[in-house]
């Protein structure tokens, strides 16, 4: 696992600050000191409005460390290789290899060691390649910052650009449109400042920031998101500001998210399923050798000479190729995703967990919707459609952008202008005179224009928040009417705006007034006595592929849960527009008193949970996991990190903040649900191949072990020599490698893929008994044919006949119990039929080849082969019947999800 490192003491407040940071300068949930005024804070930090001197900054940088978040050390390939040895099956194989070496079964020991090395090499190589891809995606939070410093104590301050990592506590920094906030800062001055902090809080709209000289103490409404603070990881949307750096490095709110990475994640779906099956088989394997030794000693009087055979039986029960098959299938799926969809799977088992997902939790912004608004409609004061309102709103937007010289146009203005252009409105029909850009304090913007040919009056066009614009209106002017705006009408308009907000729309109020020309310009205080024209309603632009992706996910049996910090109406409207029934719309506040199963049940009935904090998202995801769901979480911000770690699979887009990319298991090329659907499909295909291998090898091996135990007790000689068991296992294992490259049937991707030990135990017990019956029938055939033809019961003939039958029955199991497409569906035979053909050729030819004496085998009599064909025919029919009946029963019980294809 990656480890975090940070310079010792990086970003700490200097001793002269008393170790106290301003209120809300800590991460959410940390204790906050009493509120400090700006002057008190500056004294604590030994700074001032003019900033630090170069000497002070250099001394603090040397003493406290650079302004860097904890960085991730890449894990070396050898370390990944050693980490892969912790897999339970790999550990068991190593133990069996040591036992084989202890009893001088060197061939078995070498083969087992080779399987362990190949498995660990494949797994560590795939994860190392994913780590290198992630290293190429790492980005700095910011590169430089504009800081105000002095050469000496008596010198005037000057602005200069410095690398972000050289910022120290007490620095005074300047912020402008488009700037990334380089540290946690307390605002000293702000003009029209709004910031995008979706990466921290999940809010899609820019958040206004203002100066508060004496902020409120703990418990206020702005306790979690103080308006006088700007945090690292956010960016300036509009306006400008000057701020005092109060926290850098590991003390920033942004870096606090990295500390969440140190929390150990619980077992994922892959861990639970594979480990459950592994330890069940381990118990069988540990019990088998003592049982074989005791039975042979009691019934045949054999001693330790049967120990190699007992070890061979235990090895025969072991799915030796499981680590190789699992790693190959997952690595192949991960490589295919990276090549075709740009999806990076950082942790190979996460691909299996993707296939097992049955609940996908995500935010609305950037996933279901784009990060931009669109105009839904415009309406007059009576709520009736009125395109004239949109025309006046476009006049305000156009001339505000033109005359205010905004470095970055506001997204709302762009949406209004785009809609007006489709309507055919022409803002250039008016001549711009002046503009008052949007101010977060008054929450509106004003454009002053002049009608063509009219030099005796100016028209003030105002657009902004409904409450603020209505407060400055005295008349209703929409629809050609001009009447007084009384309190009853004002209340009616506010109720209409609230209803529209509950319906998921964001409203802008539009008003205008005629004024005599002014030579000295216009001020905000003069924007009064307006005539209210109506509303412009905006909604979030839907992601182009979201509706198609949601339908595909529903077809895959994946329930989508929207966990967002937005207004519940906004999230519910986006879901309805995409055809996703929101069901019961909850808010995080309503779930505050619930936990565990009650919380999971409440969220299960809903599609949308709004007003979620980072802790709310993580709590909901953890509750769903505890209820037995395999959960995925898609997020891209610092506030999403706890939920990314709480989920079985953490997913983020390539454009996410670095801390989210580091904490995720899967990284998408784009924040696109269709990529997740493709990744889930790839995970289910890989898991289907793993499940097919387990079904085939465990049922076949169990049947063989039962037959070997029975034969060992009934026959005067060992039913198989250790070398013969080794060669048979090698042939079967080599053929089964083709299962990692098989293409599952289309239906395998339609349900979550989960390995469940109880279901597999039922399966392998039923089909293992069928296989054991075929083996025992073969014993009778061998005894009859050998006695009739040759008049002898030679062990070498028995060994050869059973060797042939074992490989042929194992080939039949591979063909009939796999999940891949049938040969008739494709033009060329797939890897599994080719591998089965090779297995059959070896089984038929090796006992009659010159190599047979080396393995203590001799050719069976000719009569054996037609009798064997009859046994195989009956065995194949029994397998096909049992599979059909088993599939029907499991489908009736609703267990296809458990059977995993």
N, C-alpha and C positions, 0 to 999 in steps of 0.2 A: 504494500500500500504506500502511496506517496506520503511524505512527511512534511510538516510545516516547520519553517525556521524563520526567525526574525531577529534582527539585531537586538542585543540585550538593552532593555530600557527604551527601545525605539518609541518615540512619540510621547514619552511621559512628560507631565507638567513639571517644570523645574522646581527645586526646593523652595525658592522664593514665592512660588504660587501656593505653597502650603499643601500641595498634593490634592487640591480641590479644583474640579472643573466646573464650568458654568452649568446651570440647570439645563438638563436635556442634552448635555454634551456626551452623555454615556449611551451605550447601546440600550435598546428597549429592554425593560425589565430590570436594569441595574438601578441601584439606589441613587437618588438625586440629592445633591446638597441644596441648601436654601437658595432662593433666587438671589442673584447678584445684579446690581446695577452695572451699567457699562463701565463707569469709573472704578467701581470696586473690582471688577474683573481685570481691568488693565493694571491696577495696582498689584493684584495677585500674580499676574503674569509678567510683572516688571516690564511693561510695554506702554505705548501711548499712540495717539492718533497719527504721529509721524512715522511710526514703525520702529524697528530695531536698528542698531548700528551694525555695520558689517562685522565688527569684532564680536558683538553679542551673538549674532547669528552663527558665526564660525565656532564660537565656544560651545554653544548649545548643540550644534550639529555634531561636534566631536564627542561631547559628553553623552548625548541622548540617542544618537544614531540617526540614520536616514529615514525619510518619510516614505517608507515602503511597506506594503502589506506583506504578511508572511508568504514566502514563495514556496513553490513545490519542487522538491528535489526529484529528478527523474530516477526511476527504479532501474537498476542495471539488469541486463539479461540474465547473468548468473543468479542474481537474487530472485528474479521471477521463476527461474528454473527450480531453485530450491523450494520456493513457495508452492509450486505445483505438486511437490511430494506430499503435501498435507492432505491431498485428496484421499478419502478413506479406502477406495479400491486400490489406489496406488500403494498405500501403506500395507494393505493385505497381501498384495502381490509380492512386495519386498519381503514380508515375513515368510511367505511360502517359498520364495526363492532361497532364503537363508536355510529353511528346513530342508529343501531339496539338496542344497550344497552340503548340509550336515550329514545326510544319508548317502552322499556320493552320487546323487542323481544330477551330474553336471550338465547334461543336455537340457533338462528341465530348468535348472537354475539359469543357464545362459539365455534361454528363450525368454524367461520371465524378465530378466534384467534388460534385455533388448526392448521388450514391450514397454517397460517403465521409462526407459530413456526416450523412446520415440514419442510416447504420450506427453511427457514433460517438455520435450523440445518443441512439439507442435503448439502446445498451449502457451508456453512462455514466448515463443516466436510471434504468435498472433497478437498477444497482449503488448509485446514490445513494439510491434509495428503500429498498433493503435496509439501507444504512448508517443511515438515519434510524430504521428499525424496531429496529435493534440498539441505538442510542443510548437508546431508550426502555426497554430491558431492563437497562441497566447498574445495578448495585446496589453499595452500599458494603459492604466486608467487615464492618464494625461501625460504629456511630455514636458511642457513648460508651464510656468505660471507667471503672471505679472505681479511683482512684489514691490512694495514701497520701502526702501531702506535709506540709511544715511551713512556717509563715509565716516563721520565722527559725531560726537555728541552735540556739537554746536553747528553742524552743517545742515543745510536744507535737505529734505527728503527728495529722492528722485526715483522714478519708475525704471525697472529693469526686468528683463526676462531671465528667470533662473530655472534650472531643471526642477521638476516637482519633488524629486527625492532630497533636494537641499532645503526645502521649507522646514521651518521650526516653529514651535509654539511661541506666540507673541508676534509673528510676522503680520503685516497688514497687506492684504492682497486685493487686487482689483478684479471684478468680474464683469464680463460683457456678453452680449448675445452669442450663443454657440459655444461658450467656454465650458469646459468640464470643471466642476468644483474640485480643487486639488487636495483639500483636507476638510475637516470639520471647522466651520467658521461661524463666528457671531457677527451679525450685520451691524456696521457702524453707520452706513448710509445706504439708501436704496431708492432708486427712481424707476417706477414701473416694473419692478423686478418680479418675474415669474420663473419657476424652474420646473423642468421635467424630472420627477423623482419616481417614475414607475418602477425603475430597477430596485428601489428601496421599499416602496409602499404599495405598488400595484395600481396607483391612480393613473388613469390614462390622460387626464387633462392637466395642463400646467398648473402649478400651485403658487398662489401669490405669496410673496415674502415681504416683510416690512420690518422696520426698526422698532424695537421696544427697549426703552432705556431701563425700565424696571419691570421685567416680566413677572407674570403671576407665579406663585409658588406651586408646589406639587398638587395634583388632583384637578387642575384646570382642564377645560375642554381641549386645550392644545398641548396637553402634557406629553403625548407621544410624538406629535408632529409640530414642534414649536415654530411659529411663523418667523421668528427672528433668527433662526438657524438654517444654514445650508450645509448639507452633508456630502462628504466625498462619495462619488458614484452618481450624483445627480448632475444635470447640465442646465445652463441658463437658456431659457426660451426667449424672453423679452426683457428689455430694460437693462439696467446696470446697477452695480453695487460695490461697496467697499466693505471688507470684512476682516475681523481679527481671528487669526488661526488659534484655536483652542485645543485641538487634538490632531496628532499626526500619527502615521505608522500604525502600530498595533492597537492604539487607543481609539482609532476612529470607529464610527458605527459600521462603516464598510468592512473594515478588517475584523470586526467582531463576528461576522458571518464565517470567516475562515476558522475561527475557533470551534464552530459547530462541526467542522469536518473531523475533529478529534473524537467526536462521539462515535462509539462503535455501533454500526448498524446491526440489527438483529438478522436472523436467518432469512434469506430470500426464498422464493418459491423453489429455485433450483436446489439450494442447500437442503431445504426440508424434504423434497421428493427424493433426490439421489441419496442423501444420507439415510433416509428411512429405509430404502431398498438395500443400501449397502450394509447397514448393520443387521438387517434381517438375514442376509446371506452370510454375513460374517459368523453369526451364531451357528448356522448350519455347517459352515466349513470347519469351525473349531470343534464341533461335535463329531464330524464324520471320521477323522482318523482314529480317535479312541474307540468308536463303535466298531470299525473294521477290525482293529487289532483284537478287541475282546471277543468278537464273534468268531474270528478265525482261530483264536486260541482255544475257545470253548468247544467248537464243533470240529475243528480239523487238527487241533494240536499244534498249530503253527505259532511261531514266536515272532521275534523282531525281524525275521526275514521278510515278513509281509509289510514292514514299515514303508519301503519305497512305493509299494502298491497303494497303501493307505494315503500317502501323500499325493500320489497320482490321482486317486479318487477325489481328494479335496480340490486339487487343481482342476480336475474335470468339472467340478461344480462351479468353479469361479468363472465369471464372464471376463476372461483376461483382456479381451479387446475393448472393454467398456471405456477405459480412459482414452484409448486411441480413437474409438468411434465417436465418443462425445466431443473430443477436441477437434477431430477432423470435420465433423458435421457442423459444429459451431463456427470454426475458423473459415470453412468454405462459405457458410451463409454470411458471415461478417465481411469477408472479402468481396462477395458478390454485391452486398449492400453498399459498400464503400465505392465500388466501381460503377455501379449503375444508378445509385440514388444519392451518393455523397453522404451517406450515413456512417458515422464512425462509432463502432461498438468498442468501448474502452475496456470492458470487462467481459470476456467471452461468455461466462454463464448468464450474463444479462440478456443474451440473445434468446436463450431458453425462457427466461422470465418474461421477455416480450411476448413470446408465443403463449404464455400462460395467463396474460392479462385478461381480466374480465371486467375491470373498472378502470377507466382512464380519467384522471382528474387534471383539469387545465384551467388557465385563466382565459378571460374573454378577449382582452386586448391583444391584437397581433396574431391571434389564433383563429377565433371565429370572426373577428373583425379586423380591419386594417387600422393602422395608427393615424387615421384621418377621418374627419366628419364629412357628411354630405347633407345637402338640404333635402328634407323630406317634403315640406310644403310651406307656404306662407298663408297667413290668415289675418283678417281684419279684427277689430275689437269684438265683433259678435261671433268670432270663430269660423266664419264662412271663408272659403278660399278667396284670396285677394292677391293677384300677382303684382299689384302696384306696390305693396309692402316690400316685396323682394327687389323691385327696381330701386326704391329709395335706399334699401340696405346696401345694394351694390354701389350706389353713389358714395355712400359713407366709406365702404371698404376700399374702393379704388383711390379716392382722394386722400384717405388716411395713409395708405401705403405710399402714394406719390409724394405728398407734401411733408409727412413726418420723417421720411427717409429712413424707414426701419431697415436694419441690416438683414433681418429674416422675416418675411411676411408671415402673419399669423395664419394658422391652419383654418380658423373660422372664416377669415376674410377670403382665403383662397376658395373655400367651399361655396361661399356666397357668390363670388364672381363667376365660378364655373357654372352654377345654376342659372345665374342671370344671363350668361352668354347663351345658354340653350334657349332661354326665353326670348332672346333678341334684344335685351336691354342694352342701352348705350350710355355708360356713365360720362362719356366725353361730350354728351349733349349739354353738360353743365361745365362751367369754368371754375376750377378750384381756386380758392382764396387762401384758406388757412386750415390747419388741422390740429386737434388735440388728441394725441394717440391714446390708446387704451392705458388706463391707470388702474392698477389693482385696488387702490384705495377707494376710487369712486366706481369702479367696475363698468366703465363705458368709454366709448371714443366718440369724438365729434368732428365732423367735416363741415367746413364753411364753404359754400359754393354760390355762384351767381348764375342766374338764368341768362341765356343768350339775349343780348339787347336790353337787359334790365340792369341799369347802373344805380338805381335808387334803393335797392334793398339786397340783403344777403339772406341766404337760406341756411339755417343750421340743421344738419341731419345727424341725429344721434342714434347710436346702436349700442346695446349692452345688456346687462342683467335686468330681468324684469322688475325686481323690487326697486333698484336704483333709478331706472328710467322712469317708472311710474311716479316715484317720489318727486320728480321734476316736471311732471305733466299737470296741466290744469284743464285741458280740454280733450275731447275725443274728436279726431279728425279723419277717421277712415270712412270709406264708402261715400265720399262727397258730403257727409254730414259734419257739422261743427257744433258741438254741444259741450256743456260743462261736464267735467269729470268729477262726479260726486263720490262720496264714500262708498255707497252701495255699488256703484259701477267699479270702483277700485277693488273692492273685495271680490267682486265677481271675476275680474280679470286675474287676480291673484289665485283664486280657486281654479280657474281654467289652467293657469300655468302649472299649478301643483298636480292637477290631473294628468297633464301632458308629460310631466316629469315622471310620474308613477308609471305612465305608459312607455317609458324608455326614451323620450325625446328631450333634447336640450333646447330651450327656447331663448331667443334673442328678442328683446323688445326694440321697436323702431319708432322714433318720434321726430318731429321737425318743428321749426319755428321761423318766422320771418323777422329780420332785424335790420335796422338802419346800418349802413356801412360804418365801420369803426377804423380810425386811422392807427390806433395804438394796439391793434390785435385783440384777441379774445382770451378770456380766462375761464377756468372751470366754474367759478362762482356766477358767471353771467349766463350759464346754460340753465335757464329756468323758464317757466311758463310755456312748456312745450305742448304740442298737440300730438296725442298718442295715435299712431297709425296702425299698429298691429304687431304680429309676431312672425318671426322666421323660425321654423322648427328644424332642428338638425338631428341626425342619427349617425351612428358609427357606420362607416362603409364596411360592408360584409367582405370577408376574404373570398376571392373568386372560386376557390376549390373547396370551401368549407362544407357546403351542402352535400356535394358528391362524396367527400371523405366521411361525413357523418353517416350517410347511408351505408357506405362500405363497412364502417366500424360496427354499425348495428347488425349488418349481415354476418359479421365475424363474432357476434355474441358479446360485444364490448359495450358496456354502459358508460356514457359520458357524464361526468359531473363537473359543472362550472363553478370553480371557487375563485371569487374575484373580490377586489376591494371597491368595485364600482357600486353605483346605485342599483338596488334590486330591479327596478323597472327597466333600466338600461340593459342589464344582462338578460332579463326575461324577454325583452323585445328582440334582441339579437337571436335568441334561441328560436322564438316563434318565426322570425323571418327566414330562418334556415330550415324550418320544418322539424325542429327538435322540440318536442313538447316539454315545456319547463316544469310541468307538474306543480307541486307545492313549492313556492319560492320562499326560501328561508333567509334569515340574516344571522350572522354569527352571534349577535346578542341573544337571539332566541335559543341558541344551542349552548349558551354558557353554562347552564346547570346540568347538562347531560354529559355522560362519559360512557366508554365501553360499548356494550351491545345496544344500549338505548340511543347513543349517538349514532352508531352505524345504522340502526333501523330508521331513525329520523332522516338521515342523509339518503338512505336507500329510496325513500318515497319522493325525494326531490331531485331536480336536475340542477338547480341554481342555489348556491349559498353565497350571498352578497355581504359586503362590508367585512371581509375576512382580513385579519392580520396574518403575519407570518406564522405566529403560533397557532392560530385557528386552523390554517391549512394543514400544518403538520399534525395537529390533533385529530382532524377529520380523517386524514390518510391513515394514520396509525390505527384509528378505530375500525376502519374498513378492513385493514389487514388482519387485525385481531379477530374480526368476524369471519375470517376464512376466505376473503377475496384476495386475488393477486392484483395489486394496484400498480399503475404507472402514473407518474406525475410529470407534466410538461410545464416548465417555467423558465424564465430567463433573467430574473432579477435577484438581488441580494435577499429580498424578503421571501423568495421561493426556496432558499437553500435548506431550511429545516424540513420542508415537505419533500424536497428532492431526496434527502437522506432517509426520511420516514417511509418512502415508497419502496416496493420491491424493485422498481426500475425508475431511476431518475433520468429524465429526458430534457434536453435544452437545445435551442438552435445555435448555430455557429456565431450569430451576432449577440449572444447573451453576454452579460458581464463576466469577466474572467473567473470570478469566484464561483459562479454558477456552472460554467463550463468545467471547472476543475472538479466540482462535486457531483456532476452528472455521470451516469453510466453510459449514456448514448447521446451523441451529438449529431444534430440534423444539419444538413446544408442550409435549409431555410426553415422558418417557423411555419411549417405546412403540415396539416393533418394527413394529407395523402402520403407523405413520407413515413409517418407513423404507421399508417395502414400497411404500407409495403414492408416495413420493418417487422410488424406483427406477423404478417404472412410468412416472411422468411424465417422468423423464430419458430412458427408452427411447423414449417416444413422440416427444419433441422430437428425439432423435438420429435416429430413423427418418425424420422429415421432412427433416432435414438430409441424410441419406444419399440419400434419394429425389431431392432437388434435385441433389446432386452426380452421381448416376448419369445423370439426365436431361440436365442441361445439358452435362456433359463429353462424353457420347457424341454428343449432337446437335452440339455445337460442333466436336468433332473431325471428324465427318463433313463438316460444312460447310467447315472449313478445308481438308481434303483435296480436296474438290470445287472450292473456289475456286483452290487452287494448280494443280490439273489444268486447269481452265478458263482460268486466266490464261496458261498455256503453250500451250493448243490454240487459243484464240480470238484473232482479230485486235484485239479490244477487251477492256477490263477487264470481268470477269464481273459485278462489282457496283461501283457507285460508293460512295465513303465515306459519303455522306449516306444511301444506301439501306441500307448495313450498319448505320448508326446507328439508323435507324427500325426496321429489323427487330429489332435487339437490344433496343431500347426496348419493343417489343411483347412479345417473348418474355420479357424480364425482368419486365414488369408482370404477365404471366400466371403466371409462376413464383412470384410472391409468395404466391399461393394455397396453395402447398405448405407454407408455414409454418403454415397453419391447417387442414391436412388432418388427419383422424383416422386414425391407422394401424390396420391390421388387428389383431385380438386377438393373433395369434401374434407380433407384433413385440415384445411385452413379455415373451416367454417365454425370451429368451436375452439375454446381455450384449450391449450395443451398442458396438462398437468400429470406428472407421474405420481400415482397414488399406490403405496405399497400393498394395501389390502386387495385392491383390484388386481394387481399383478400377481399376488400370491394365489388368488383364486384361479387366475388364467393359467399360470404355469403348473399348478397342481393338476388341473383337469387335463391339459394337453400333455403334461409330463407323464401321466398315467397311460394315456393313449400310446405315447412313444415307448414306454416300458413294456406294454402289451406286445407291440410290434417286435421289440427286442427278444422277448421271451418266446414269441412264435418263431422267430428266426433260430433260436436255440433248438427248438424241436425240428425245424427243417434241416438244420445242420446235422443234428444227431441222426435223423432218418436217412438223409442222402449219403452221409459219410459211411454209415453202417451198411446200407444196401449196396452202394457202389464199390466201396473199398474194403468193407468189412472191418473197419478200424475207426476208433474215436480219437484220432491224433490231435493233440493240442494245437499243432501248427495249422491244421485244416480249420479248426474251430476259430483260431485267431484270425485267419485270412477271411473266412466267411463273415465273421462279425464285423471286421474292419470294413469290408465292402458294404454290408448292410447299414452300418452306422453312417458312412458318408452319403449313401443314397437317401436315407431317411432325413438326414440333416438338409440335403438339397431340397427335398420335397417340402420340408418345414419352411425353408427360406422362400420358396415360390408361393406357398399357400397362405402364410401368415404375415407376409410383408404388406405394406400399405401403398406401394407404388403402383404406377399405371401398368396395365396389362400390355403384353407385347403387341397385341393386335391393335392397340391405340396408336402405336408409333410405327414409323417406317423401318427403324432399326432396333435390334434387340438392345435392351438396356443393360446396365452393368450387372444387375442381379442375375438375369437369365444366363449371361455369359459366365459369371462366376459359378453358378450351379452346374453348368455344362462342364466346366473344368474340374469341378469337384467330383462329378460322376465319372469322368474319364480316369481320374486318379484312383478312385475307389474300385473301378473295374480292372484297371491294368496293373496297378502296383502289386497286388497279390500274385499275379502270374508273370511278373517281370523278373529279370535277374537280381533285382534288389530285394526280392521277397525273402531269400534265406538270411540276409543280413538282419532282418526284422523278425526272424523265427516264424515265418509264414510259409505255407505251401498252398498250391492252387486247390480250390474246392472242386469237388466232382461236378461234371456237367449237369447232373440232375438238380443240383442246388439252384442253378440260375432260373429255370422256369418256376420252381417253387418260391424262390425269392421274389420274382415278378408278381406272383399272386399275392404274397404278403404285402408288397408295396402298394399294389392296387387297392387292397382292402384298407391299408393304412391311409392312403391318400383320400379315399372316400370318407373314412371316419373323420379325418381332419377337416375336410370341406363341410361335412354335416355339422360337426361340433362348432366350427367357426360361425356358420350361418345361425345356428341356434343361439350361440353365445352373443353374437351381435344383436340378434332380435331381443333377447332378454335384457341386455344392457341398455338398448335403446328404449325399451319399455320402462325401465327404471330411471330413465333420464341420466344415464351414466356415461354417455359418449364422452363427456368432458373428462370424466375420471379415467376412462380407458385410453384417452389421448390417441384417438385415431386407430 
